[in-house]
Amino acid sequence: TQGLPFHLRSFIGPIHMAEKRKALPAFNTPTCTFKYPHLSEIDYGTADYPKPEGVYNVACVLKADDPETIAFLAKLAPHHDEAISLGEESFSALPVASRKKLGKITVNPIFNTLYDKETEEETGEIEFRIKMNASGTRKDGKQWSQSPDLFDGFMRPIPAGVSIYGGTVGKVAFAVSPYFITGTGMVGLSLKLKAAQIIELVSSASKTASAYGFGEEGGFSTDDLPEQPDTPTPEDAAPAEAEGSSDGDF
C-alpha cells in the first residue's frame, strides 16, 4: 500500500489479522465557550444543506493570546504539518489531468479567526469546529449510531434530556485525523468529537442576562419590588368536602 495516497491506505485491511488499527492522537481543549453546540441533540442540517445521517458538533471559542490556547495550538501543529505532507504526497499521485486542473493543494487551517460583524476587525478570539457523525452504514450493510459522552464538572455523566445552549462553558475531548479531498485538493486535520465536560451550563431554563449580551447598568432592581401577598393555590381555594361525604364505592 506504500504507493497509494494516504486517504486510500486507511481503507486497506492490515496485512496481519492480529495487527490492530493504530489509535488516533487524542486531545482535550482548554476551557472554552461553546458556540452553536449540538451535543445533546443531533444536527440534521437545513433544507438547503441537509445532513440526513446527522452529526453532533460544537464550535469551541478561545482567546487567541491566552497561554493555554497557544500551548494547545503547539500540540496540534505537528499533526497539521503531517496532514499537509501527506496531502502533497496524495496530490502528486493524482492523474496529470487532475493535478493540472487543481494546480496545487488547498490547506484548510485548524481554526477560524473571528471578526466583529460591525467593524470587521479581529475580536482576538478563534474557534475550533469539532464534530462526530451520528449514524451511518458499514460496508457489510449494518447500521450504526453513536453520540458523544457528556459529563458535568464533577466528572459525572449528564443524563439524557439536558439541553446545552450556546454560551455554555466547558472542555471537549477529540481525536485528530488527516484528510485529503481528491476532487478539490483540500488538505487538513479533521477534529473528531469524542466527549464534552460541562463546567457552566446554559440551557433553556438557565439563560442569564449576560448570555444575551447585557451588562450591569444599575437603576431598577428586583430588590425594590414590594412584597407580594401569597396567592392561594387552587387546592387551597377549593372548599373542603363535607365530612363523611363520598362519591360512591368503586
N, C-alpha and C positions, 0 to 999 in steps of 0.2 A: 504493500500500500504506500510505500515511500514516495512514488511518483504522482500520487493522487493529490488534488487540492485538499487542504485540511478540512474543509467543510464536508467533504465526502468521506474522509477517513473515519469520522465518528460513527458512520453507519456500517462500517465493516466489522464483522464479528472478530473476537480475539482468536489468535492462532491456536492457543491452548485453552481448552474448555475451562480449566481450573483458574485461568487468569481473570481477575476481576477488573471492571472498569474503574479507572482512576477517579477518585472523588474530586469534584470541582473545588477550587480555592474558595473559602468561606470568610465572610467579614460581617461586622456589625457597624452600623453608622454611629456617629456620635449622637447625643441627644439633639433632636431636630423637631421642627414644626411640620405637621402633616398637611399637605395640600391636595384637595380633591381625592381623599382616600376612598378606596373600595376594598376594605379589609374584612368587613363583616358581611358584605353582600357582593354579589357578582356584578361586574360591569359588562353589559351586553352591547355597548356602543350606542349609536344613534341610527336613525333611519338612513342617513346618508353614508354613515360609516359603521355598519353593523359588525358585531363580534359574536357570531352565532354560538360558538362554544364557550364564550365568556372568559373574562380574565379578572383576577384580583390585582390591584395596583395601587401605588401611592407615590406621590412626589414628595421627597424629603428636602426641606428648605434649611440651609445652613448659612451662617455668616462666613463670607469668603476669607476674611482675615483672622478668623478665630484660630488659635494654635491647634485645637483639636481637629478642625477642618483641614488645615494644612498637613497635619500628620496623617490624616485619613487619606487625602489625595496622594501622599507619598507612597502609601501602601498599595494603592490601586495602579499607580503609574507604570510599574514594570509589566503588569498584566495587559495594560492597554498597549504598551510598546510591543509586546509579544503578538497581540492581535494584529497590529499593523504589519509586522514582519510576515506573519502567516498569510495575511491578506495579499501582500505583494507577491508572495510565492504562488498563491492561488491565481492571482491575476495573470502572472507570467505563463501559467499553464492553460489559459483560455485560448481558443482558436484565434488566429490572427485577425479575422474579421471582427470578432467581439472586442479585442484589445484596441483595434483601430477606432471602432465606434465609441468606446468608453473613454479612450485617451489615457486615463490613469485611475487609480483607486480614489475614492472619496472617503476621508476619515471622519467618522462621527465622534464628537467629543464625549467624554464620560459624563459631563454635567452641562447644564444650560445656565448661562448668566441671566439674571433677572433685571428688567428695566422698569422704571417708573412710567406708567401709561401717559401721564401728562407731560413730564419734562423729557422723557425718553433717555434719561440719564441712568447709569447703573445704580441699583439700590444697595450694592455691597453684599447681596445675597446670591447664592447659587442653589440649584435644585438638581436632585438625582431622581430619575424615574425608575422605579423598581416594580417588576410585575411577575405574575405567575399565571399560566394557563389554567383555567378552572376545570376543563374537561377535554377529551379527545378520543381518538380511536387508534388502537395499536395496529401493527402490521398484520396481526392474526385476526383482526376484526373485533377484538374485545374492546368495550368501552371502559374508560377510566375517568375518575374525577379526583380532585384534591382541593384543599383550602389551606391558607396559612394558619399556623399555630399562633394564638393570641394570648398574651399574659398581662397581668396587672403589674403595678410597681413592686409587689412583693413576690413576684415570680409564680403567682397562682393563675391557672387557666381562666380565661374570661368566658363565661357561659354564652351560649348562642342567644341571639336576640338583642345584644347590646349594640346600639348604633354608634359608629365612630365618625365624627364630622371633621371638616377642615378646621385647623386651629388646634387640634389635639397635639400634645407633645409626647414624644416617645423615641424609641430606637427601633431599627429594622435590621433583621438578620437576612443575609442574602448570599448567594454564590455567584461567581463570575464565569462567563464562558465567551470565548472569541467567536465572531461570526463574519462571514463574507457572503454578500448577496451577488450572485453571478450576473443577474440581469442589469444591475445598476453599478456594480463595482464598489458598493458601500462596505466599509470595514468598521468594526467597533467592538465594544465589550458589552455583552448582554448581562444585565443585573437581574438575577433570578430570585424573586421573593421566596423566603422560607418562613419567617415568623416576625412578629412585632410585639414590643413591650410598650404598654400604655402607661405613661407617668402622670400626665394631666389630661383627663378625658373631656372632650367637648362633644356633647350629644344633643339630640333634640330637646332633652329635658334639662340640659345643664349649660346652655349658651350664656355667656356673660356679656356685659356691655362692651368689654374690650374685644370680644370676638367679632363685634360689628364695627370696630374701628373707633369707638367712643373713648374719650379720656375723661379724667376727673375735672369738672368745671366749677364745682361749688354751686351755691344757690339752693334750690329745692332739695329737701332731704325727706325721706320717708319717716325719719325720726320726728319730724314736725307734725305729722298727721295726728289728729285727735284719736283717742282710743275709741274703737267701735264696740257697741254693745254686742254681747253674744247673741247670735241668731239661732233660734231653736231649730233643730233638725226636724224633718217630717215625723220622725219617730217620737221626738219629744212633744210635738204639737198634737199628735193624734190622741183622741180621747181614750181613756182607759176603758177596757171592756168591763161590763158589769160582772160582779163576782158570781161565779157559778155558771156563766153563760157558756154555750157550746154550739159549734156549727154542726154537731152530729157525730155519730160514730162512723168510722170507716173500717 
